[in-house]
Amino acid sequence: MSWFVKILLGLMAFALVVLALNWANIQRLIRVKSMFDEDKIVHSFSNMSENLFSDPLRRSGTEHIWPMALAPLPYTFTDRGTEKFTDTMLKELDTTAFIVVKDGAIVFEEYYKDTGAEDLRISWSMSKSFVSALTGLALANGDIESLDDPVTKYVPELKGSAYDGVSLRNVMNMASGIEFDEDYLDPKSDINKMGTALAVGGSLDKFTAKQKNIARPAGEAWQYCSIDTHVIAMVLRAATGQSLQDYFVENLWSKIGASADAAYSTDSKGNAFALGGLNVRTRDYALFGELFRNGGKRGDVQIIPADWVRISTTDSAPSAAPGNHNSTEDGTPFGYGYQWWVPPNSDGEYFAVGVYGQYIYVNPKAGIVIAKNAAHREFMETDEKGESYMAQNLTLFREIAMHYSDWEFGTNTAQVPSVSDQPRLILTAGQSGGCARGSGGCYQTEIYEDGSFYNYVMTRSGEPTKESRGQIDEKLVAAWVNVAESMDFEAFKKTLGPGKCAGCYDGIDYHFAVLPETKNVGLSSTEASFHDGVEFFTHSSVLLGEVYTNMAPQE
């Protein structure tokens, strides 16, 4: 036998060994690449454990029993002046499950395309809103100190990556500034490269740390970037010392009243596919929406802090980068909070959304929650007038909300200003450490440019109580603006002395929101500090059940 033949046989044997060792990964990749095909997509979306690594999320506690008050959907609805058939629209959207809840009772429930109530359906990006809820809880518990912390404070592995210097608030708002191609239909896009890494047994942590390209400064503009959510999950794991799966079960799935075990798709290292890998029954998606509709409560138990429910579902992200908004016929943009979407001209509504038509729509004023699953392969398309399918789904949800309630869209929206229409936030101040250390409450004050202020106590359970509102002299507001805009924060912090830090037990956190980026300065609650002849004297106390935070610059 010639040396050439021996080498060839050796190479073939080596190739066969490599193929055998990676056969499972190769098969998984083939399944992942084909699971969106027309003949496979419905089955795939209810059986994701066949395609990706998976961890069970065990339910426990008392199961929620849904009251039933079934009533038909509206036969037709109006979309931009055109009457459409509801059933036809649900078919066009390739709906696989649809549940409507009114004031806590299921009024409509149907399953399509040979799927059923017990299917565990892939969330895709709806999972992001679950991660947001857990972040709010970790923040209230003191595991995460501040949304303005750089993510590298918790995840040093991200130093030197595109996320170096990016704050947790930036990634919550999808304003990290990293360059990441989210085109699901382009096989060479970053999001599809991530999917390939997930399928072949790669590490999502390593994939994230390898991101180096920066499109713009963090916080400058909104751009949908799914990998931002994986960064949030990395922060949660580091801050809590638990896997996302364990933290999810302990703080949510064991308390919410879930009807069945759920599952998280994971990478080969066991880390959750946080940005889109939750697998849940449709009723339990509706249950999560109900939890938020009720301010984070299940009955009398506060599961997610009520203040976080309010803040996270408010449009707080910066304006979208050019070409990165979802299309509406009239050009009105969607808003974004902390991993929740806010519809155009919102009347207090918000929603979670996943690719291919997954939705949780929450309308507190109407008392409505809608959970929808779908296998809609045309979800990224627009109609002939430029209206995206996201906007068309929203129109359907609003029409259904009006059908089952007295709520009327457009009646009260002028009274609900967006964040951009509200007075500019000048200063927030609050006692740091109180909730985390068990003192019974965190005291918070927000002051706005028009002189209005809002005081409240955040209890250990996460519920804002003892609220009070009022007005202060606009001259004082002007003084705060002048000081905040001219202050040398690094020099100012050096004057505080040992122990007088933002994380101290008796500290006061100041967030000067008039700056291009939020700055955080800590003061002892018993000390006064000076800057350019202006004294910031602070005093916080609880008196007769009211919160009083007196902050007055003194000449």
C-alpha positions, -999 to +999 in steps of 0.1 A: +000+000+000+015+033-010+021+061+014-005+083-004-032+057+002-022+053+038-024+091+044-058+092+026-072+064+047-058+081+078-075+114+069-108+096+062-106+078+095-100+111+113-129+127+095-152+099+105-141+102+142-148+140+141-181+134+124-191+108+150-182+130+179-202+160+164-231+140+150-256+152+176-246+188+170-248+184+132-283+168+135-294+196+159-281+223+134-300+206+106-332+206+126-327+243+137-321+254+101-352+237+089-377+242+118-391+274+102-400+256+070-437+257+062-443+220+069-423+220+102-429+254+119-461+246+138-448+214+152-414+229+160-429+258+180-446+234+203-417+209+206-386+230+209-369+204+231-364+184+199-343+212+185-324+227+213-309+218+247-336+223+274-340+226+311-374+220+329-389+248+351-409+230+377-442+246+388-452+245+425-477+261+448-514+265+443-524+264+406-544+294+394-580+284+385-594+306+358-630+317+360-647+312+327-671+337+311-669+326+274-683+350+248-676+352+211-650+374+195-663+404+175-674+390+141-657+420+123-634+448+134-622+481+118-586+486+107-579+521+094-614+525+081-617+491+065-639+464+080-622+430+084-634+396+095-618+387+128-616+350+120-600+357+086-574+380+103-565+353+128-560+328+099-539+354+080-517+357+111-512+319+112-525+319+148-520+287+168-535+298+201-556+328+212-568+337+247-586+368+259-590+376+296-614+402+309-611+412+346-594+379+354-619+356+336-612+339+303-638+351+278-623+335+247-599+305+243-592+287+211-564+266+196-556+261+159-536+241+134-540+209+154-523+223+185-538+221+220-540+237+255-512+216+269-486+225+242-455+243+256-451+271+231-419+289+223-419+325+235-393+338+213-387+374+224-416+375+248-391+359+271-374+393+274-403+407+294-400+378+319-363+386+322-372+422+328-396+412+357-368+392+374-344+422+370-369+444+388-371+419+416-333+417+419-331+454+420-357+457+447-339+430+467-306+448+465-288+421+445-284+447+417-275+481+432-285+504+403-296+504+367-269+529+361-242+504+371-220+493+341-227+457+332-190+449+337-194+456+374-212+423+376-198+406+345-161+414+341-158+390+312-174+417+291-145+441+296-129+448+262-161+439+244-187+462+228-205+462+262-175+477+281-188+509+297-225+502+288-249+505+317-276+480+327-302+507+319-288+510+284-293+473+277-327+472+294-337+500+269-321+483+239-298+512+236-265+495+241-251+510+210-234+478+198-235+469+161-257+437+158-276+427+127-311+414+137-323+404+102-339+370+108-342+363+071-305+368+063-286+336+071-254+356+075-269+381+101-256+382+137-288+369+151-286+338+128-249+333+137-260+333+173-286+307+165-260+285+148-237+288+178-267+277+200-274+247+178-239+234+175-232+235+212-215+268+216-215+291+246-238+322+245-216+339+271-185+335+249-205+346+218-215+377+236-181+385+249-167+383+213-190+412+202-166+441+195-184+464+170-199+496+182-225+515+161-230+545+184-225+557+220-245+538+245-278+555+254-279+576+222-305+557+202-328+527+204-320+498+182-336+463+187-307+441+198-316+407+212-282+399+226-287+428+250-311+405+269-284+379+272-262+405+289-291+412+313-292+375+321-255+374+327-259+403+351-287+385+369-268+353+372-237+371+386-257+394+410-280+366+424-255+337+424-282+316+407-289+303+372-316+322+355-337+290+356-334+286+394-341+323+399-371+321+376-386+291+394-379+304+429-393+339+424-419+335+396-429+300+386-434+288+422-456+318+430-476+327+399-500+297+400-487+282+367-507+253+353-477+232+342-439+229+342-423+252+317-389+248+300-360+271+291-340+263+259-303+266+268-269+265+253-246+235+258-233+250+290-268+250+306-272+288+304-307+299+295-315+312+260-329+342+279-337+364+249-362+339+234-361+304+248-390+302+273-415+274+265-449+279+283-486+270+279-506+298+264-528+300+295-496+307+315-485+335+291-519+350+299-513+345+336-481+365+334-500+392+316-526+392+344-498+395+370-487+427+354-522+440+348-527+436+386-495+456+394-473+426+400-497+410+425-514+376+427-542+382+452-526+399+482-491+387+474-467+411+457-446+390+434-430+416+411-425+451+426-454+474+416-431+503+409-411+481+385-443+471+367-450+508+362-415+518+352-406+489+330-438+492+309-434+530+303-418+543+271-384+553+284-360+544+256-343+570+234-356+576+199-350+549+174-319+550+152-327+557+115-343+527+099-349+508+131-385+515+138-415+493+132-437+506+104-471+522+108-490+537+079-490+572+095-454+570+107-463+570+145-435+551+162-438+523+188-422+530+222-400+508+243-395+505+281-374+479+299-378+449+276-415+457+271-431+474+240-454+504+242-479+509+213-483+542+194-506+566+213-507+543+242-536+545+267-517+527+294-513+496+272-481+477+267-471+443+253-445+416+249-438+403+215-419+374+199-410+367+163-435+348+141-464+364+159-462+357+197-479+384+219-489+392+254-510+424+253-520+441+285-546+469+287-552+478+324-579+504+317-600+479+298-592+450+322-580+430+292-551+406+287-546+388+254-521+359+248-515+349+213-492+323+197-486+319+160-464+305+133-465+335+110-437+332+085-446+366+070-444+385+103-418+410+091-438+421+060-460+452+057-492+458+038-496+479+007-500+510+029-468+504+049-485+491+080-464+464+097-480+432+110-470+443+145-493+473+140-520+451+125-519+428+155-522+458+178-552+471+160-569+437+164-561+436+201-575+471+206-607+463+188-611+431+209-605+451+241-633+475+231-656+446+222-653+431+257-652+463+277-664+499+280-629+512+271-626+532+239-593+537+222-585+574+215-608+588+242-582+593+269-549+590+251-544+628+251-544+627+289-516+601+290-484+619+279-455+600+267-422+603+285-410+628+259-441+650+266-437+650+304-417+677+323-380+669+323-369+649+353-343+670+371-334+650+402-342+618+419-331+611+455-336+581+476-323+562+506-300+535+494-297+502+511-329+505+532-349+478+513-320+455+509-310+457+546-344+453+560-352+487+574-387+485+561-387+509+532-367+529+506-376+566+505-377+582+470-384+616+456-386+627+420-384+664+410-393+677+376-384+708+357-419+724+362-413+723+399-436+693+406-424+665+429-435+630+438-426+612+470-432+576+479-419+547+500-409+515+483-417+487+508-396+455+511-424+438+491-417+462+463-450+482+465-449+520+465-470+533+494-477+566+512-475+586+480-476+624+480-473+650+453-467+687+454-450+717+439-418+735+448-404+769+438-392+770+402-362+791+413-350+761+433-354+739+403-333+764+383-307+762+410-306+724+408-303+725+370-274+750+371-255+730+398-261+697+380-250+709+346-218+726+360-208+701+387-175+683+386-188+650+399-155+634+404-142+663+425-175+665+443-173+628+454-139+633+468-153+658+493-176+632+508-150+615+530-148+579+540-180+559+542-201+586+525-209+566+494-239+558+473-241+523+487-239+533+524-267+521+547-277+556+555-268+570+521-288+592+498-285+585+461-287+615+438-294+610+401-290+642+381-310+635+350-304+668+332-269+656+321-263+637+289-258+606+310-271+601+345-246+606+372-249+591+407-236+608+438-238+595+473-242+616+505-246+607+541-281+616+552-267+635+582-241+656+562-242+687+541-219+692+511-212+724+491-205+731+455-199+766+441-216+783+470-247+762+469-254+739+498-272+706+492-288+698+526-308+666+528-331+653+554-354+622+550-378+611+576-411+593+580-437+614+599-473+605+606-472+579+579-462+604+552-428+607+535-411+641+536-379+647+518-368+683+521-341+692+497-334+729+493-302+745+479-293+772+504-272+803+494 
